[in-house]
Amino acid sequence: MDLAKDEARARMLRKMLKNLAQGDERDPLAEMARGVMSGRQGIREAIDGLPRNESLEVRFDAFQQRWDAMSESERLAAERESSAYLEEQRREIKAEREAAQRSDVTPPRHRG
């Protein structure tokens, strides 16, 4: 997940790929996600191999059209929601690390 800028974004990308991978066998995006999740190919290679009509560029264009049609308040709400989700991922990562540290600590042996 070297495309992600930080661990929380990498986690979000993994979750998105996992969700995509559960799609129909004939869906090129689902197949791309399965290839990346299995390690058969890198994400850049997988994206480059998508058919033109399924490319991320086409999907992004559709997203851009929906974004442009939103009101300013809808855009702000979407930005707040995505920021909150990213922060939630960061909290999960922190909690998992703290739990792992606690489980790695062995109690002192009883002497006596």
Backbone torsions as a table, in degrees:
resi	resn	phi	psi	omega
1	MET	NA	42.6	-176.7
2	ASP	-67.9	-9.4	177.8
3	LEU	-75.8	-25.7	-177.9
4	ALA	-74.4	145.3	-176.3
5	LYS	-82.9	-21.7	178.1
6	ASP	-151.9	174.4	-174.1
7	GLU	-62.8	-37.1	-179.8
8	ALA	-66.5	-40.9	178.2
9	ARG	-68.0	-37.3	177.0
10	ALA	-62.3	-40.0	178.3
11	ARG	-63.7	-42.9	178.1
12	MET	-61.6	-42.3	179.2
13	LEU	-62.7	-43.4	177.4
14	ARG	-60.4	-42.6	179.4
15	LYS	-63.9	-40.3	178.1
16	MET	-65.3	-43.1	178.4
17	LEU	-63.6	-41.2	178.9
18	LYS	-61.5	-42.0	178.4
19	ASN	-64.8	-45.2	177.7
20	LEU	-61.9	-40.6	-176.7
21	ALA	-61.8	-21.5	-179.5
22	GLN	-82.0	1.1	-179.2
23	GLY	-73.1	-179.0	-179.5
24	ASP	-56.8	142.7	-179.5
25	GLU	-56.9	-31.6	-176.9
26	ARG	-88.0	-5.0	-179.1
27	ASP	-77.4	118.2	-178.3
28	PRO	-59.0	-34.5	178.4
29	LEU	-69.0	-37.7	177.6
30	ALA	-65.6	-42.1	178.6
31	GLU	-64.7	-40.2	177.5
32	MET	-60.5	-46.2	-179.2
33	ALA	-63.5	-41.4	178.4
34	ARG	-63.2	-39.3	178.5
35	GLY	-63.1	-40.2	179.6
36	VAL	-71.1	-46.0	-177.5
37	MET	-63.3	-32.5	-179.4
38	SER	-82.6	-12.3	-178.6
39	GLY	86.7	4.4	179.3
40	ARG	-66.4	-26.8	179.6
41	GLN	-152.2	155.6	175.9
42	GLY	-77.8	162.7	-176.0
43	ILE	-65.2	-38.7	179.3
44	ARG	-64.5	-43.5	178.1
45	GLU	-61.7	-42.9	-179.2
46	ALA	-64.0	-43.0	-179.9
47	ILE	-64.9	-42.8	179.5
48	ASP	-63.9	-26.5	-177.3
49	GLY	-86.9	-2.3	179.9
50	LEU	-69.6	143.8	173.6
51	PRO	-60.3	149.3	-175.8
52	ARG	-52.4	-43.7	-176.7
53	ASN	-72.6	-10.2	178.0
54	GLU	-113.1	4.1	-174.6
55	SER	-63.6	159.9	177.6
56	LEU	-66.2	-27.7	177.4
57	GLU	-62.2	-44.2	178.4
58	VAL	-65.5	-44.5	179.1
59	ARG	-63.8	-39.4	179.3
60	PHE	-65.8	-39.2	177.6
61	ASP	-58.7	-42.0	178.1
62	ALA	-64.6	-41.6	177.4
63	PHE	-61.9	-45.1	-178.9
64	GLN	-59.6	-39.7	178.3
65	GLN	-64.2	-42.1	177.6
66	ARG	-65.7	-41.1	179.9
67	TRP	-61.4	-46.1	-179.2
68	ASP	-63.1	-29.4	-179.8
69	ALA	-79.7	-12.6	-179.0
70	MET	-75.1	151.5	172.7
71	SER	-76.2	165.8	179.1
72	GLU	-59.7	-40.4	-179.4
73	SER	-68.1	-34.5	176.6
74	GLU	-67.0	-39.9	178.1
75	ARG	-64.0	-44.8	179.2
76	LEU	-61.7	-40.7	178.8
77	ALA	-63.9	-41.2	179.0
78	ALA	-65.2	-40.0	178.0
79	GLU	-65.3	-41.6	177.6
80	ARG	-63.3	-42.1	-179.7
81	GLU	-63.4	-43.8	-179.8
82	SER	-68.7	-37.1	176.5
83	SER	-64.6	-40.5	178.9
84	ALA	-65.0	-40.0	179.4
85	TYR	-65.1	-42.2	178.1
86	LEU	-62.5	-42.2	178.1
87	GLU	-65.1	-37.2	176.5
88	GLU	-60.7	-41.6	177.8
89	GLN	-62.4	-41.1	178.6
90	ARG	-63.2	-41.4	178.5
91	ARG	-64.4	-41.0	178.1
92	GLU	-60.8	-44.6	179.7
93	ILE	-61.0	-46.2	179.8
94	LYS	-61.7	-44.9	180.0
95	ALA	-63.5	-40.1	178.7
96	GLU	-64.7	-40.5	178.0
97	ARG	-64.7	-43.4	179.8
98	GLU	-64.1	-40.8	178.0
99	ALA	-64.4	-39.6	178.9
100	ALA	-65.9	-39.1	178.5
101	GLN	-65.1	-41.5	179.2
102	ARG	-64.8	-37.4	-179.2
103	SER	-75.3	-22.5	178.4
104	ASP	-79.6	-18.1	-178.8
105	VAL	-80.3	120.6	178.8
106	THR	-96.7	138.8	179.8
107	PRO	-66.0	150.1	179.5
108	PRO	-63.8	146.9	178.5
109	ARG	-73.4	145.4	178.2
110	HIS	-74.4	128.5	177.4
111	ARG	-111.0	129.2	176.2
112	GLY	157.1	NA	NA
